[in-house]
Amino acid sequence: MAGETHVGIRELRSDLAAHVRRAGAGDPVVVTVDGKPIARLVPLGDGGDPSLDDLIAAGLLEPPRRSETPPPPQPNDPVAGMRIDDVLHDLRGR
């Protein structure tokens, strides 16, 4: 990402307020530990938390492989309203 500022954890601790202000102004701050990036400070968006579609578009999530969803349990399910011991008794008896 262009314009990112990489900051070691020690530098972040010593001047946290300045780095948070920088991130809030739109310049992402990448936090490193032993030279390896581990976190990114970015400004909060207007919409709050990103939606799943936003995360998929950003490449952070993969879309589901199946488009169909399993059907919800039906109210006329034969075990609905039965006690668990009766259900187990019926299953063991088969």
N, CA, C and O atoms as a GROMACS GRO file, in nm:
protein
  376
    1MET      N    1   0.085  -0.117   0.000
    1MET     CA    2   0.000   0.000   0.000
    1MET      C    3   0.090   0.124   0.000
    1MET      O    4   0.178   0.135   0.085
    2ALA      N    5   0.069   0.215  -0.092
    2ALA     CA    6   0.151   0.335  -0.102
    2ALA      C    7   0.122   0.428   0.015
    2ALA      O    8   0.009   0.438   0.063
    3GLY      N    9   0.227   0.497   0.060
    3GLY     CA   10   0.208   0.594   0.166
    3GLY      C   11   0.208   0.533   0.306
    3GLY      O   12   0.185   0.604   0.404
    4GLU      N   13   0.233   0.405   0.316
    4GLU     CA   14   0.236   0.343   0.449
    4GLU      C   15   0.363   0.384   0.522
    4GLU      O   16   0.468   0.403   0.460
    5THR      N   17   0.353   0.398   0.650
    5THR     CA   18   0.468   0.425   0.735
    5THR      C   19   0.493   0.302   0.818
    5THR      O   20   0.403   0.255   0.888
    6HIS      N   21   0.613   0.248   0.813
    6HIS     CA   22   0.648   0.131   0.894
    6HIS      C   23   0.713   0.179   1.023
    6HIS      O   24   0.804   0.261   1.022
    7VAL      N   25   0.664   0.126   1.133
    7VAL     CA   26   0.709   0.170   1.265
    7VAL      C   27   0.735   0.046   1.350
    7VAL      O   28   0.652  -0.044   1.359
    8GLY      N   29   0.852   0.044   1.413
    8GLY     CA   30   0.882  -0.063   1.507
    8GLY      C   31   0.801  -0.047   1.634
    8GLY      O   32   0.755   0.063   1.666
    9ILE      N   33   0.784  -0.156   1.705
    9ILE     CA   34   0.700  -0.154   1.824
    9ILE      C   35   0.754  -0.058   1.930
    9ILE      O   36   0.676   0.006   2.000
   10ARG      N   37   0.885  -0.047   1.943
   10ARG     CA   38   0.943   0.047   2.041
   10ARG      C   39   0.910   0.191   2.004
   10ARG      O   40   0.871   0.270   2.090
   11GLU      N   41   0.927   0.224   1.876
   11GLU     CA   42   0.896   0.360   1.832
   11GLU      C   43   0.747   0.390   1.849
   11GLU      O   44   0.709   0.500   1.886
   12LEU      N   45   0.664   0.290   1.821
   12LEU     CA   46   0.520   0.308   1.839
   12LEU      C   47   0.487   0.339   1.985
   12LEU      O   48   0.409   0.429   2.013
   13ARG      N   49   0.547   0.265   2.076
   13ARG     CA   50   0.523   0.287   2.219
   13ARG      C   51   0.567   0.426   2.262
   13ARG      O   52   0.500   0.491   2.343
   14SER      N   53   0.679   0.472   2.209
   14SER     CA   54   0.732   0.600   2.254
   14SER      C   55   0.653   0.719   2.199
   14SER      O   56   0.652   0.825   2.262
   15ASP      N   57   0.586   0.704   2.086
   15ASP     CA   58   0.512   0.816   2.029
   15ASP      C   59   0.378   0.769   1.972
   15ASP      O   60   0.345   0.798   1.857
   16LEU      N   61   0.303   0.697   2.054
   16LEU     CA   62   0.177   0.637   2.010
   16LEU      C   63   0.079   0.741   1.957
   16LEU      O   64   0.019   0.720   1.852
   17ALA      N   65   0.062   0.850   2.028
   17ALA     CA   66  -0.038   0.950   1.989
   17ALA      C   67  -0.011   1.004   1.849
   17ALA      O   68  -0.104   1.020   1.770
   18ALA      N   69   0.115   1.030   1.816
   18ALA     CA   70   0.148   1.083   1.684
   18ALA      C   71   0.117   0.981   1.575
   18ALA      O   72   0.069   1.018   1.468
   19HIS      N   73   0.145   0.854   1.601
   19HIS     CA   74   0.120   0.751   1.499
   19HIS      C   75  -0.030   0.727   1.481
   19HIS      O   76  -0.075   0.701   1.370
   20VAL      N   77  -0.105   0.734   1.589
   20VAL     CA   78  -0.250   0.719   1.578
   20VAL      C   79  -0.310   0.836   1.500
   20VAL      O   80  -0.398   0.818   1.417
   21ARG      N   81  -0.260   0.957   1.528
   21ARG     CA   82  -0.307   1.074   1.452
   21ARG      C   83  -0.273   1.060   1.304
   21ARG      O   84  -0.355   1.093   1.218
   22ARG      N   85  -0.154   1.011   1.274
   22ARG     CA   86  -0.113   0.991   1.135
   22ARG      C   87  -0.207   0.892   1.066
   22ARG      O   88  -0.252   0.916   0.954
   23ALA      N   89  -0.236   0.781   1.134
   23ALA     CA   90  -0.328   0.682   1.076
   23ALA      C   91  -0.466   0.741   1.058
   23ALA      O   92  -0.532   0.716   0.957
   24GLY      N   93  -0.512   0.818   1.156
   24GLY     CA   94  -0.642   0.881   1.148
   24GLY      C   95  -0.652   0.980   1.034
   24GLY      O   96  -0.761   1.004   0.982
   25ALA      N   97  -0.540   1.039   0.996
   25ALA     CA   98  -0.538   1.136   0.885
   25ALA      C   99  -0.534   1.066   0.750
   25ALA      O  100  -0.538   1.133   0.646
   26GLY      N  101  -0.526   0.932   0.750
   26GLY     CA  102  -0.531   0.860   0.622
   26GLY      C  103  -0.401   0.796   0.580
   26GLY      O  104  -0.396   0.732   0.476
   27ASP      N  105  -0.294   0.812   0.658
   27ASP     CA  106  -0.166   0.750   0.626
   27ASP      C  107  -0.152   0.624   0.710
   27ASP      O  108  -0.118   0.633   0.828
   28PRO      N  109  -0.178   0.507   0.653
   28PRO     CA  110  -0.170   0.383   0.733
   28PRO      C  111  -0.034   0.365   0.797
   28PRO      O  112   0.069   0.398   0.738
   29VAL      N  113  -0.034   0.312   0.918
   29VAL     CA  114   0.089   0.286   0.992
   29VAL      C  115   0.099   0.135   1.010
   29VAL      O  116   0.012   0.073   1.070
   30VAL      N  117   0.207   0.078   0.957
   30VAL     CA  118   0.231  -0.066   0.972
   30VAL      C  119   0.325  -0.085   1.090
   30VAL      O  120   0.433  -0.027   1.096
   31VAL      N  121   0.282  -0.167   1.184
   31VAL     CA  122   0.361  -0.193   1.305
   31VAL      C  123   0.444  -0.319   1.281
   31VAL      O  124   0.392  -0.421   1.237
   32THR      N  125   0.572  -0.309   1.310
   32THR     CA  126   0.662  -0.423   1.289
   32THR      C  127   0.721  -0.470   1.421
   32THR      O  128   0.739  -0.393   1.515
   33VAL      N  129   0.749  -0.599   1.426
   33VAL     CA  130   0.822  -0.658   1.538
   33VAL      C  131   0.937  -0.736   1.476
   33VAL      O  132   0.915  -0.825   1.393
   34ASP      N  133   1.057  -0.704   1.516
   34ASP     CA  134   1.177  -0.764   1.458
   34ASP      C  135   1.179  -0.748   1.306
   34ASP      O  136   1.224  -0.838   1.234
   35GLY      N  137   1.130  -0.634   1.257
   35GLY     CA  138   1.131  -0.606   1.115
   35GLY      C  139   1.020  -0.671   1.034
   35GLY      O  140   1.011  -0.651   0.913
   36LYS      N  141   0.934  -0.749   1.100
   36LYS     CA  142   0.825  -0.818   1.030
   36LYS      C  143   0.694  -0.745   1.056
   36LYS      O  144   0.660  -0.720   1.172
   37PRO      N  145   0.619  -0.710   0.952
   37PRO     CA  146   0.490  -0.644   0.972
   37PRO      C  147   0.392  -0.736   1.044
   37PRO      O  148   0.377  -0.853   1.007
   38ILE      N  149   0.325  -0.682   1.148
   38ILE     CA  150   0.229  -0.765   1.221
   38ILE      C  151   0.092  -0.700   1.234
   38ILE      O  152  -0.007  -0.769   1.259
   39ALA      N  153   0.085  -0.568   1.218
   39ALA     CA  154  -0.044  -0.500   1.234
   39ALA      C  155  -0.044  -0.373   1.150
   39ALA      O  156   0.061  -0.321   1.112
   40ARG      N  157  -0.164  -0.324   1.123
   40ARG     CA  158  -0.178  -0.201   1.048
   40ARG      C  159  -0.279  -0.111   1.118
   40ARG      O  160  -0.390  -0.155   1.149
   41LEU      N  161  -0.242   0.014   1.143
   41LEU     CA  162  -0.334   0.114   1.195
   41LEU      C  163  -0.389   0.191   1.076
   41LEU      O  164  -0.314   0.247   0.997
   42VAL      N  165  -0.520   0.193   1.065
   42VAL     CA  166  -0.586   0.264   0.955
   42VAL      C  167  -0.702   0.345   1.013
   42VAL      O  168  -0.749   0.314   1.122
   43PRO      N  169  -0.747   0.447   0.942
   43PRO     CA  170  -0.859   0.525   0.994
   43PRO      C  171  -0.988   0.443   0.994
   43PRO      O  172  -1.007   0.354   0.911
   44LEU      N  173  -1.075   0.476   1.088
   44LEU     CA  174  -1.206   0.412   1.089
   44LEU      C  175  -1.286   0.465   0.971
   44LEU      O  176  -1.280   0.583   0.938
   45GLY      N  177  -1.361   0.376   0.907
   45GLY     CA  178  -1.446   0.418   0.797
   45GLY      C  179  -1.575   0.479   0.849
   45GLY      O  180  -1.608   0.467   0.967
   46ASP      N  181  -1.647   0.545   0.760
   46ASP     CA  182  -1.774   0.606   0.798
   46ASP      C  183  -1.879   0.502   0.832
   46ASP      O  184  -1.968   0.528   0.914
   47GLY      N  185  -1.870   0.384   0.770
   47GLY     CA  186  -1.974   0.284   0.788
   47GLY      C  187  -1.950   0.190   0.904
   47GLY      O  188  -2.028   0.096   0.924
   48GLY      N  189  -1.845   0.211   0.982
   48GLY     CA  190  -1.817   0.119   1.092
   48GLY      C  191  -1.747  -0.005   1.040
   48GLY      O  192  -1.657   0.003   0.957
   49ASP      N  193  -1.788  -0.120   1.089
   49ASP     CA  194  -1.725  -0.245   1.049
   49ASP      C  195  -1.754  -0.276   0.903
   49ASP      O  196  -1.864  -0.249   0.855
   50PRO      N  197  -1.656  -0.333   0.832
   50PRO     CA  198  -1.678  -0.367   0.692
   50PRO      C  199  -1.774  -0.485   0.679
   50PRO      O  200  -1.782  -0.570   0.767
   51SER      N  201  -1.847  -0.487   0.570
   51SER     CA  202  -1.938  -0.599   0.543
   51SER      C  203  -1.858  -0.714   0.486
   51SER      O  204  -1.741  -0.698   0.450
   52LEU      N  205  -1.920  -0.831   0.476
   52LEU     CA  206  -1.852  -0.946   0.414
   52LEU      C  207  -1.818  -0.916   0.270
   52LEU      O  208  -1.711  -0.956   0.222
   53ASP      N  209  -1.906  -0.845   0.199
   53ASP     CA  210  -1.878  -0.808   0.059
   53ASP      C  211  -1.755  -0.718   0.051
   53ASP      O  212  -1.674  -0.732  -0.041
   54ASP      N  213  -1.740  -0.625   0.147
   54ASP     CA  214  -1.622  -0.538   0.149
   54ASP      C  215  -1.495  -0.620   0.170
   54ASP      O  216  -1.394  -0.597   0.103
   55LEU      N  217  -1.500  -0.716   0.262
   55LEU     CA  218  -1.383  -0.799   0.290
   55LEU      C  219  -1.348  -0.889   0.172
   55LEU      O  220  -1.230  -0.912   0.144
   56ILE      N  221  -1.449  -0.940   0.103
   56ILE     CA  222  -1.425  -1.021  -0.017
   56ILE      C  223  -1.363  -0.936  -0.125
   56ILE      O  224  -1.268  -0.979  -0.191
   57ALA      N  225  -1.416  -0.813  -0.146
   57ALA     CA  226  -1.364  -0.723  -0.248
   57ALA      C  227  -1.219  -0.684  -0.218
   57ALA      O  228  -1.140  -0.664  -0.311
   58ALA      N  229  -1.183  -0.674  -0.091
   58ALA     CA  230  -1.047  -0.638  -0.053
   58ALA      C  231  -0.952  -0.758  -0.060
   58ALA      O  232  -0.831  -0.742  -0.041
   59GLY      N  233  -1.006  -0.877  -0.086
   59GLY     CA  234  -0.923  -0.996  -0.095
   59GLY      C  235  -0.889  -1.056   0.040
   59GLY      O  236  -0.800  -1.141   0.049
   60LEU      N  237  -0.958  -1.013   0.144
   60LEU     CA  238  -0.930  -1.064   0.278
   60LEU      C  239  -1.011  -1.188   0.310
   60LEU      O  240  -0.975  -1.262   0.402
   61LEU      N  241  -1.118  -1.212   0.237
   61LEU     CA  242  -1.200  -1.333   0.252
   61LEU      C  243  -1.227  -1.391   0.116
   61LEU      O  244  -1.226  -1.320   0.015
   62GLU      N  245  -1.252  -1.519   0.113
   62GLU     CA  246  -1.294  -1.584  -0.011
   62GLU      C  247  -1.445  -1.600  -0.008
   62GLU      O  248  -1.503  -1.630   0.097
   63PRO      N  249  -1.511  -1.580  -0.122
   63PRO     CA  250  -1.656  -1.600  -0.124
   63PRO      C  251  -1.688  -1.748  -0.102
   63PRO      O  252  -1.603  -1.833  -0.127
   64PRO      N  253  -1.808  -1.778  -0.056
   64PRO     CA  254  -1.843  -1.919  -0.033
   64PRO      C  255  -1.839  -1.996  -0.163
   64PRO      O  256  -1.869  -1.943  -0.270
   65ARG      N  257  -1.801  -2.121  -0.153
   65ARG     CA  258  -1.794  -2.206  -0.273
   65ARG      C  259  -1.931  -2.257  -0.314
   65ARG      O  260  -1.956  -2.282  -0.432
   66ARG      N  261  -2.020  -2.272  -0.217
   66ARG     CA  262  -2.157  -2.315  -0.246
   66ARG      C  263  -2.248  -2.195  -0.236
   66ARG      O  264  -2.236  -2.115  -0.144
   67SER      N  265  -2.339  -2.184  -0.329
   67SER     CA  266  -2.430  -2.070  -0.323
   67SER      C  267  -2.558  -2.104  -0.247
   67SER      O  268  -2.626  -2.015  -0.197
   68GLU      N  269  -2.590  -2.232  -0.240
   68GLU     CA  270  -2.713  -2.269  -0.170
   68GLU      C  271  -2.688  -2.279  -0.020
   68GLU      O  272  -2.578  -2.314   0.024
   69THR      N  273  -2.787  -2.250   0.056
   69THR     CA  274  -2.778  -2.263   0.201
   69THR      C  275  -2.864  -2.382   0.243
   69THR      O  276  -2.965  -2.411   0.179
   70PRO      N  277  -2.825  -2.449   0.348
   70PRO     CA  278  -2.906  -2.563   0.390
   70PRO      C  279  -3.044  -2.516   0.434
   70PRO      O  280  -3.058  -2.406   0.489
   71PRO      N  281  -3.145  -2.598   0.411
   71PRO     CA  282  -3.280  -2.557   0.451
   71PRO      C  283  -3.292  -2.550   0.603
   71PRO      O  284  -3.227  -2.627   0.674
   72PRO      N  285  -3.373  -2.459   0.652
   72PRO     CA  286  -3.390  -2.450   0.797
   72PRO      C  287  -3.467  -2.572   0.848
   72PRO      O  288  -3.539  -2.636   0.772
   73PRO      N  289  -3.451  -2.604   0.976
   73PRO     CA  290  -3.525  -2.718   1.030
   73PRO      C  291  -3.676  -2.695   1.015
   73PRO      O  292  -3.727  -2.585   1.035
   74GLN      N  293  -3.744  -2.800   0.980
   74GLN     CA  294  -3.889  -2.791   0.958
   74GLN      C  295  -3.962  -2.814   1.089
   74GLN      O  296  -3.923  -2.898   1.169
   75PRO      N  297  -4.069  -2.738   1.111
   75PRO     CA  298  -4.144  -2.756   1.236
   75PRO      C  299  -4.210  -2.892   1.246
   75PRO      O  300  -4.243  -2.936   1.357
   76ASN      N  301  -4.230  -2.959   1.134
   76ASN     CA  302  -4.293  -3.091   1.139
   76ASN      C  303  -4.189  -3.203   1.145
   76ASN      O  304  -4.218  -3.317   1.110
   77ASP      N  305  -4.068  -3.168   1.188
   77ASP     CA  306  -3.962  -3.266   1.207
   77ASP      C  307  -4.013  -3.371   1.308
   77ASP      O  308  -4.069  -3.334   1.411
   78PRO      N  309  -3.994  -3.500   1.279
   78PRO     CA  310  -4.051  -3.602   1.367
   78PRO      C  311  -3.999  -3.597   1.511
   78PRO      O  312  -4.066  -3.647   1.601
   79VAL      N  313  -3.881  -3.538   1.534
   79VAL     CA  314  -3.831  -3.534   1.671
   79VAL      C  315  -3.864  -3.402   1.741
   79VAL      O  316  -3.836  -3.387   1.860
   80ALA      N  317  -3.923  -3.308   1.670
   80ALA     CA  318  -3.958  -3.180   1.733
   80ALA      C  319  -4.063  -3.205   1.840
   80ALA      O  320  -4.164  -3.271   1.814
   81GLY      N  321  -4.041  -3.152   1.956
   81GLY     CA  322  -4.136  -3.166   2.065
   81GLY      C  323  -4.124  -3.295   2.143
   81GLY      O  324  -4.200  -3.318   2.237
   82MET      N  325  -4.028  -3.381   2.106
   82MET     CA  326  -4.010  -3.506   2.179
   82MET      C  327  -3.900  -3.490   2.283
   82MET      O  328  -3.808  -3.409   2.265
   83ARG      N  329  -3.908  -3.563   2.389
   83ARG     CA  330  -3.803  -3.564   2.489
   83ARG      C  331  -3.683  -3.639   2.433
   83ARG      O  332  -3.698  -3.733   2.355
   84ILE      N  333  -3.565  -3.598   2.475
   84ILE     CA  334  -3.443  -3.658   2.421
   84ILE      C  335  -3.434  -3.806   2.454
   84ILE      O  336  -3.383  -3.883   2.372
   85ASP      N  337  -3.481  -3.848   2.571
   85ASP     CA  338  -3.473  -3.991   2.605
   85ASP      C  339  -3.567  -4.073   2.516
   85ASP      O  340  -3.536  -4.188   2.483
   86ASP      N  341  -3.681  -4.015   2.475
   86ASP     CA  342  -3.770  -4.085   2.383
   86ASP      C  343  -3.707  -4.097   2.245
   86ASP      O  344  -3.719  -4.200   2.179
   87VAL      N  345  -3.639  -3.992   2.200
   87VAL     CA  346  -3.572  -3.995   2.070
   87VAL      C  347  -3.464  -4.102   2.072
   87VAL      O  348  -3.454  -4.181   1.978
   88LEU      N  349  -3.382  -4.106   2.178
   88LEU     CA  350  -3.277  -4.207   2.187
   88LEU      C  351  -3.335  -4.347   2.191
   88LEU      O  352  -3.282  -4.439   2.129
   89HIS      N  353  -3.443  -4.365   2.262
   89HIS     CA  354  -3.507  -4.496   2.270
   89HIS      C  355  -3.554  -4.539   2.131
   89HIS      O  356  -3.536  -4.655   2.092
   90ASP      N  357  -3.615  -4.447   2.057
   90ASP     CA  358  -3.658  -4.480   1.921
   90ASP      C  359  -3.542  -4.512   1.830
   90ASP      O  360  -3.550  -4.605   1.749
   91LEU      N  361  -3.432  -4.437   1.841
   91LEU     CA  362  -3.316  -4.462   1.756
   91LEU      C  363  -3.250  -4.594   1.789
   91LEU      O  364  -3.207  -4.666   1.698
   92ARG      N  365  -3.241  -4.629   1.914
   92ARG     CA  366  -3.177  -4.754   1.954
   92ARG      C  367  -3.263  -4.875   1.919
   92ARG      O  368  -3.213  -4.985   1.897
   93GLY      N  369  -3.393  -4.851   1.914
   93GLY     CA  370  -3.484  -4.962   1.883
   93GLY      C  371  -3.484  -4.999   1.737
   93GLY      O  372  -3.533  -5.106   1.702
   94ARG      N  373  -3.430  -4.913   1.651
   94ARG     CA  374  -3.429  -4.941   1.506
   94ARG      C  375  -3.315  -5.027   1.466
   94ARG      O  376  -3.301  -5.059   1.348
   0.00000   0.00000   0.00000
